[in-house]
């Protein structure tokens, strides 16, 4: 083990842009899948087998999207349910809470269709325990609760290599706190507009 960087924000919050940035910087980086295996399901299996959550992941790699939400038996959100365990098992890792304003995040989730079902509806259907109300207000609370939970936890772990990164408003230079970004002067924006 020895994962280098983990994004613990939500899908549609710059995960593909971070993937592109890390690849440009020469890192092995994985977005949703590692060698055709869903990252979320790999972590879920490790947890079920009482193994470290990142058992079997490559050394010095980056993970830009942990979750999977594609069916009753094919869903898991480790950045929500297990970010504390991820930190305790990997205290030298850099953790980035990639954030996006909630109205545009919700609109993006509504456009993320898989087998005819948008991502927000898949979350409500396959992980109803994560969301109090299965509507737009419930989604807003779900996102706010996740951001607050992560930030509160890391506020109490000052030794952690942690930062928040607003994908619309933060400059790529903010990453230099922990990451050598070489000559990258802009975040590569892949699936959203500023």
KOLSEPA-720689 format. One record per residue (C-alpha): chain; x, y, z; residue in one letter; residue number from 1. Coordinates in nm, 3 decimals, decimal comma. Layout:
! KOLSEPA-720689
+--------+---------+---------+---------+--------+-----+
! chaine !    east !   north !      up ! residu ! num !
+--------+---------+---------+---------+--------+-----+
!      A !       X !       Y !       Z !      a ! NUM !
...
+--------+---------+---------+---------+--------+-----+
***
This chain:
! KOLSEPA-720689
+--------+---------+---------+---------+--------+-----+
! chaine !    east !   north !      up ! residu ! num !
+--------+---------+---------+---------+--------+-----+
!      A !   0,000 !   0,000 !   0,000 !      x !   1 !
!      A !   0,099 !   0,361 !   0,004 !      x !   2 !
!      A !  -0,159 !   0,558 !  -0,191 !      x !   3 !
!      A !  -0,032 !   0,913 !  -0,238 !      x !   4 !
!      A !  -0,346 !   1,126 !  -0,291 !      x !   5 !
!      A !  -0,716 !   1,055 !  -0,230 !      x !   6 !
!      A !  -1,004 !   1,280 !  -0,327 !      x !   7 !
!      A !  -1,285 !   1,253 !  -0,074 !      x !   8 !
!      A !  -1,538 !   1,483 !  -0,236 !      x !   9 !
!      A !  -1,832 !   1,378 !  -0,449 !      x !  10 !
!      A !  -1,866 !   1,284 !  -0,815 !      x !  11 !
!      A !  -1,909 !   1,573 !  -1,060 !      x !  12 !
!      A !  -1,679 !   1,786 !  -0,844 !      x !  13 !
!      A !  -1,371 !   1,796 !  -1,061 !      x !  14 !
!      A !  -1,272 !   1,431 !  -1,025 !      x !  15 !
!      A !  -1,196 !   1,395 !  -1,397 !      x !  16 !
!      A !  -1,006 !   1,725 !  -1,396 !      x !  17 !
!      A !  -0,794 !   1,608 !  -1,103 !      x !  18 !
!      A !  -0,740 !   1,278 !  -1,287 !      x !  19 !
!      A !  -0,609 !   1,468 !  -1,587 !      x !  20 !
!      A !  -0,388 !   1,691 !  -1,368 !      x !  21 !
!      A !  -0,233 !   1,398 !  -1,184 !      x !  22 !
!      A !  -0,165 !   1,214 !  -1,510 !      x !  23 !
!      A !   0,004 !   1,527 !  -1,649 !      x !  24 !
!      A !   0,219 !   1,534 !  -1,336 !      x !  25 !
!      A !   0,326 !   1,174 !  -1,403 !      x !  26 !
!      A !   0,132 !   0,999 !  -1,126 !      x !  27 !
!      A !  -0,043 !   0,666 !  -1,160 !      x !  28 !
!      A !  -0,398 !   0,781 !  -1,107 !      x !  29 !
!      A !  -0,729 !   0,596 !  -1,100 !      x !  30 !
!      A !  -1,079 !   0,731 !  -1,152 !      x !  31 !
!      A !  -1,362 !   0,496 !  -1,048 !      x !  32 !
!      A !  -1,175 !   0,189 !  -1,175 !      x !  33 !
!      A !  -0,833 !   0,034 !  -1,125 !      x !  34 !
!      A !  -0,748 !  -0,229 !  -1,385 !      x !  35 !
!      A !  -1,118 !  -0,277 !  -1,474 !      x !  36 !
!      A !  -1,218 !  -0,323 !  -1,109 !      x !  37 !
!      A !  -1,455 !  -0,069 !  -0,956 !      x !  38 !
!      A !  -1,264 !   0,109 !  -0,679 !      x !  39 !
!      A !  -1,572 !   0,133 !  -0,459 !      x !  40 !
!      A !  -1,637 !  -0,240 !  -0,482 !      x !  41 !
!      A !  -1,269 !  -0,323 !  -0,418 !      x !  42 !
!      A !  -1,276 !  -0,111 !  -0,101 !      x !  43 !
!      A !  -1,611 !  -0,263 !   0,002 !      x !  44 !
!      A !  -1,466 !  -0,615 !  -0,039 !      x !  45 !
!      A !  -1,158 !  -0,521 !   0,163 !      x !  46 !
!      A !  -1,379 !  -0,387 !   0,440 !      x !  47 !
!      A !  -1,596 !  -0,701 !   0,439 !      x !  48 !
!      A !  -1,280 !  -0,915 !   0,465 !      x !  49 !
!      A !  -1,143 !  -0,702 !   0,753 !      x !  50 !
!      A !  -0,845 !  -0,597 !   0,544 !      x !  51 !
!      A !  -0,709 !  -0,241 !   0,516 !      x !  52 !
!      A !  -0,944 !  -0,051 !   0,287 !      x !  53 !
!      A !  -0,672 !   0,016 !   0,029 !      x !  54 !
!      A !  -0,525 !  -0,335 !   0,031 !      x !  55 !
!      A !  -0,425 !  -0,425 !  -0,323 !      x !  56 !
!      A !  -0,388 !  -0,068 !  -0,449 !      x !  57 !
!      A !  -0,063 !   0,031 !  -0,613 !      x !  58 !
!      A !   0,205 !   0,227 !  -0,429 !      x !  59 !
!      A !   0,218 !   0,601 !  -0,486 !      x !  60 !
!      A !  -0,102 !   0,614 !  -0,688 !      x !  61 !
!      A !  -0,380 !   0,871 !  -0,673 !      x !  62 !
!      A !  -0,750 !   0,791 !  -0,647 !      x !  63 !
!      A !  -0,977 !   1,062 !  -0,783 !      x !  64 !
!      A !  -1,317 !   0,894 !  -0,744 !      x !  65 !
!      A !  -1,385 !   0,627 !  -0,482 !      x !  66 !
!      A !  -1,758 !   0,568 !  -0,511 !      x !  67 !
!      A !  -1,981 !   0,348 !  -0,722 !      x !  68 !
!      A !  -2,359 !   0,374 !  -0,746 !      x !  69 !
!      A !  -2,494 !   0,137 !  -1,009 !      x !  70 !
!      A !  -2,732 !  -0,102 !  -0,837 !      x !  71 !
!      A !  -2,856 !  -0,256 !  -0,517 !      x !  72 !
!      A !  -2,547 !  -0,475 !  -0,478 !      x !  73 !
!      A !  -2,311 !  -0,249 !  -0,670 !      x !  74 !
!      A !  -2,289 !   0,067 !  -0,464 !      x !  75 !
!      A !  -2,061 !   0,207 !  -0,199 !      x !  76 !
!      A !  -1,950 !   0,554 !  -0,090 !      x !  77 !
!      A !  -1,623 !   0,509 !   0,105 !      x !  78 !
!      A !  -1,549 !   0,883 !   0,102 !      x !  79 !
!      A !  -1,869 !   0,926 !   0,308 !      x !  80 !
!      A !  -1,884 !   0,618 !   0,527 !      x !  81 !
!      A !  -1,514 !   0,542 !   0,569 !      x !  82 !
!      A !  -1,304 !   0,855 !   0,520 !      x !  83 !
!      A !  -1,193 !   0,839 !   0,884 !      x !  84 !
!      A !  -1,073 !   0,479 !   0,847 !      x !  85 !
!      A !  -0,900 !   0,573 !   0,521 !      x !  86 !
!      A !  -0,712 !   0,844 !   0,709 !      x !  87 !
!      A !  -0,621 !   0,629 !   1,011 !      x !  88 !
!      A !  -0,491 !   0,353 !   0,783 !      x !  89 !
!      A !  -0,309 !   0,599 !   0,554 !      x !  90 !
!      A !  -0,197 !   0,895 !   0,768 !      x !  91 !
!      A !   0,078 !   0,996 !   0,523 !      x !  92 !
!      A !  -0,166 !   1,025 !   0,233 !      x !  93 !
!      A !  -0,280 !   1,363 !   0,100 !      x !  94 !
!      A !  -0,657 !   1,402 !   0,136 !      x !  95 !
!      A !  -0,839 !   1,655 !  -0,079 !      x !  96 !
!      A !  -1,202 !   1,747 !  -0,024 !      x !  97 !
!      A !  -1,296 !   1,858 !  -0,374 !      x !  98 !
!      A !  -1,599 !   2,085 !  -0,346 !      x !  99 !
!      A !  -1,848 !   2,241 !  -0,582 !      x ! 100 !
!      A !  -2,138 !   2,478 !  -0,522 !      x ! 101 !
!      A !  -2,446 !   2,269 !  -0,452 !      x ! 102 !
!      A !  -2,689 !   2,404 !  -0,717 !      x ! 103 !
!      A !  -2,450 !   2,332 !  -1,004 !      x ! 104 !
!      A !  -2,348 !   2,002 !  -0,844 !      x ! 105 !
!      A !  -2,713 !   1,892 !  -0,826 !      x ! 106 !
!      A !  -2,774 !   1,989 !  -1,189 !      x ! 107 !
!      A !  -2,470 !   1,788 !  -1,292 !      x ! 108 !
!      A !  -2,589 !   1,485 !  -1,093 !      x ! 109 !
!      A !  -2,929 !   1,509 !  -1,265 !      x ! 110 !
!      A !  -2,751 !   1,493 !  -1,603 !      x ! 111 !
!      A !  -2,532 !   1,194 !  -1,506 !      x ! 112 !
!      A !  -2,754 !   0,918 !  -1,646 !      x ! 113 !
!      A !  -2,674 !   0,547 !  -1,614 !      x ! 114 !
!      A !  -2,927 !   0,298 !  -1,751 !      x ! 115 !
!      A !  -3,187 !   0,570 !  -1,768 !      x ! 116 !
!      A !  -3,152 !   0,683 !  -1,405 !      x ! 117 !
!      A !  -2,980 !   1,008 !  -1,298 !      x ! 118 !
!      A !  -2,716 !   0,993 !  -1,027 !      x ! 119 !
!      A !  -2,925 !   1,173 !  -0,764 !      x ! 120 !
!      A !  -3,209 !   0,922 !  -0,808 !      x ! 121 !
!      A !  -2,960 !   0,631 !  -0,793 !      x ! 122 !
!      A !  -2,827 !   0,765 !  -0,463 !      x ! 123 !
!      A !  -3,182 !   0,787 !  -0,325 !      x ! 124 !
!      A !  -3,268 !   0,437 !  -0,450 !      x ! 125 !
!      A !  -2,951 !   0,243 !  -0,371 !      x ! 126 !
!      A !  -2,829 !   0,429 !  -0,062 !      x ! 127 !
!      A !  -3,144 !   0,569 !   0,101 !      x ! 128 !
!      A !  -2,972 !   0,568 !   0,441 !      x ! 129 !
!      A !  -2,737 !   0,847 !   0,330 !      x ! 130 !
!      A !  -3,009 !   1,101 !   0,251 !      x ! 131 !
!      A !  -3,283 !   1,216 !   0,490 !      x ! 132 !
!      A !  -3,523 !   1,339 !   0,220 !      x ! 133 !
!      A !  -3,517 !   1,196 !  -0,129 !      x ! 134 !
!      A !  -3,553 !   1,529 !  -0,309 !      x ! 135 !
!      A !  -3,346 !   1,838 !  -0,391 !      x ! 136 !
!      A !  -3,354 !   1,964 !  -0,032 !      x ! 137 !
!      A !  -3,236 !   1,625 !   0,091 !      x ! 138 !
!      A !  -2,954 !   1,632 !  -0,163 !      x ! 139 !
!      A !  -2,845 !   1,976 !  -0,043 !      x ! 140 !
!      A !  -2,838 !   1,857 !   0,317 !      x ! 141 !
!      A !  -2,651 !   1,540 !   0,214 !      x ! 142 !
!      A !  -2,376 !   1,745 !   0,048 !      x ! 143 !
!      A !  -2,353 !   2,001 !   0,330 !      x ! 144 !
!      A !  -2,339 !   1,723 !   0,590 !      x ! 145 !
!      A !  -2,056 !   1,551 !   0,401 !      x ! 146 !
!      A !  -1,852 !   1,869 !   0,368 !      x ! 147 !
!      A !  -1,906 !   1,958 !   0,733 !      x ! 148 !
!      A !  -1,827 !   1,608 !   0,858 !      x ! 149 !
!      A !  -1,499 !   1,590 !   0,665 !      x ! 150 !
!      A !  -1,389 !   1,942 !   0,756 !      x ! 151 !
!      A !  -1,473 !   1,896 !   1,125 !      x ! 152 !
!      A !  -1,280 !   1,569 !   1,139 !      x ! 153 !
!      A !  -0,969 !   1,715 !   0,977 !      x ! 154 !
!      A !  -0,991 !   2,033 !   1,188 !      x ! 155 !
!      A !  -0,931 !   1,797 !   1,479 !      x ! 156 !
!      A !  -0,640 !   1,624 !   1,300 !      x ! 157 !
!      A !  -0,404 !   1,912 !   1,226 !      x ! 158 !
!      A !  -0,122 !   1,667 !   1,155 !      x ! 159 !
!      A !  -0,307 !   1,541 !   0,846 !      x ! 160 !
!      A !  -0,212 !   1,644 !   0,494 !      x ! 161 !
!      A !  -0,559 !   1,776 !   0,415 !      x ! 162 !
!      A !  -0,707 !   2,057 !   0,212 !      x ! 163 !
!      A !  -1,035 !   2,163 !   0,062 !      x ! 164 !
!      A !  -1,036 !   2,262 !  -0,302 !      x ! 165 !
!      A !  -1,327 !   2,450 !  -0,457 !      x ! 166 !
!      A !  -1,311 !   2,340 !  -0,819 !      x ! 167 !
!      A !  -1,457 !   2,666 !  -0,950 !      x ! 168 !
!      A !  -1,295 !   2,928 !  -0,725 !      x ! 169 !
!      A !  -0,959 !   2,788 !  -0,613 !      x ! 170 !
!      A !  -0,645 !   2,828 !  -0,818 !      x ! 171 !
!      A !  -0,433 !   2,523 !  -0,896 !      x ! 172 !
!      A !  -0,147 !   2,686 !  -0,704 !      x ! 173 !
!      A !  -0,333 !   2,604 !  -0,381 !      x ! 174 !
!      A !  -0,223 !   2,243 !  -0,432 !      x ! 175 !
!      A !   0,144 !   2,338 !  -0,385 !      x ! 176 !
!      A !   0,087 !   2,309 !  -0,012 !      x ! 177 !
!      A !   0,142 !   1,934 !  -0,058 !      x ! 178 !
!      A !   0,191 !   1,865 !  -0,429 !      x ! 179 !
!      A !   0,462 !   1,973 !  -0,672 !      x ! 180 !
!      A !   0,251 !   2,085 !  -0,966 !      x ! 181 !
!      A !   0,555 !   2,159 !  -1,185 !      x ! 182 !
!      A !   0,461 !   2,389 !  -1,470 !      x ! 183 !
!      A !   0,085 !   2,337 !  -1,450 !      x ! 184 !
!      A !  -0,059 !   2,684 !  -1,415 !      x ! 185 !
!      A !  -0,425 !   2,594 !  -1,465 !      x ! 186 !
!      A !  -0,651 !   2,314 !  -1,356 !      x ! 187 !
!      A !  -0,757 !   2,114 !  -1,662 !      x ! 188 !
!      A !  -1,138 !   2,153 !  -1,659 !      x ! 189 !
!      A !  -1,275 !   1,843 !  -1,824 !      x ! 190 !
!      A !  -1,648 !   1,806 !  -1,767 !      x ! 191 !
!      A !  -1,774 !   2,143 !  -1,644 !      x ! 192 !
!      A !  -1,747 !   2,509 !  -1,730 !      x ! 193 !
!      A !  -1,622 !   2,785 !  -1,502 !      x ! 194 !
+--------+---------+---------+---------+--------+-----+
***
